[in-house]
Amino acid sequence: MKPFNLEEAKAGKPVQTRDGRDVRILAFDRKGNMPIIGLVPNKEVEISHYFSTDGKASNSFEESGLELFMKVEKKEMNDQELLQLAAK
């Protein structure tokens, strides 16, 4: 997992929780010490959560499954790229 980066998140890069759920960011400018508002899927609904600018969840300042991380985008490779990589 890649650590949460506020500027990348503001630029629209995908964000996820520590436990791998995609987060839909609604705002970065909520007043108070938890300015990020994000929606996290939970079964059939999305639950709103507040986060600090370093990605900590409002419900706990210790590590939790809700901490924010940048989602690592997987690059798809075609057969030629795989062969070139294997040859190295």
C-alpha positions in Angstrom: 0.0 0.0 0.0 1.1 3.5 -0.8 0.8 6.1 2.1 -2.0 8.6 1.8 -1.0 11.8 0.0 -3.3 14.7 0.3 -2.2 16.5 -2.9 -2.6 13.3 -5.0 -6.0 12.7 -3.5 -7.1 16.3 -4.2 -5.9 15.7 -7.8 -8.3 12.8 -8.1 -6.0 9.9 -7.6 -7.9 6.8 -6.2 -8.0 6.3 -2.4 -8.7 3.2 -0.4 -8.9 2.1 3.2 -6.2 0.0 5.0 -8.6 -3.0 4.6 -8.9 -2.4 0.8 -12.2 -0.7 0.4 -12.5 2.1 -2.2 -13.2 5.5 -0.7 -15.3 8.2 -2.5 -14.0 11.6 -1.2 -16.7 14.2 -1.0 -14.8 17.1 0.5 -11.4 18.2 1.7 -12.5 21.4 3.5 -14.8 20.4 6.3 -14.2 22.8 9.3 -12.3 21.2 12.2 -9.4 18.9 12.6 -11.0 16.2 10.4 -11.5 18.1 7.1 -11.8 15.1 4.7 -15.2 13.6 4.3 -15.3 10.2 2.5 -17.8 7.5 1.8 -16.8 3.9 2.6 -18.8 0.9 1.3 -20.3 -1.3 4.0 -22.4 -4.2 2.7 -25.1 -2.6 0.6 -24.6 1.1 1.7 -21.9 3.7 2.0 -21.0 5.1 5.4 -19.6 8.6 5.8 -16.4 9.0 7.7 -14.2 11.9 8.6 -10.5 11.8 8.1 -7.5 14.0 9.1 -5.2 15.5 6.4 -2.8 12.6 7.0 -5.5 10.0 6.4 -6.3 9.0 10.0 -9.9 8.0 10.7 -12.0 10.0 13.1 -13.0 7.0 15.1 -9.5 6.2 16.3 -6.1 7.7 16.2 -4.5 4.3 16.3 -4.2 2.0 13.3 -7.6 0.9 12.1 -9.0 -0.6 8.9 -10.3 2.8 8.0 -7.0 4.7 7.6 -6.6 6.2 4.1 -4.0 5.0 1.6 -3.5 5.8 -2.0 -4.7 3.0 -4.2 -2.0 1.4 -6.3 -3.2 1.1 -9.8 -2.2 -2.2 -11.4 -0.8 -1.9 -14.9 -2.0 -4.5 -17.4 0.7 -6.0 -19.5 0.4 -7.6 -22.9 2.2 -10.7 -23.9 5.1 -8.8 -25.5 5.7 -6.7 -22.4 5.6 -9.9 -20.2 8.2 -11.5 -22.5 10.5 -8.5 -22.3 10.2 -8.4 -18.6 11.0 -12.1 -18.2 14.0 -11.7 -20.5 15.7 -9.2 -18.1 
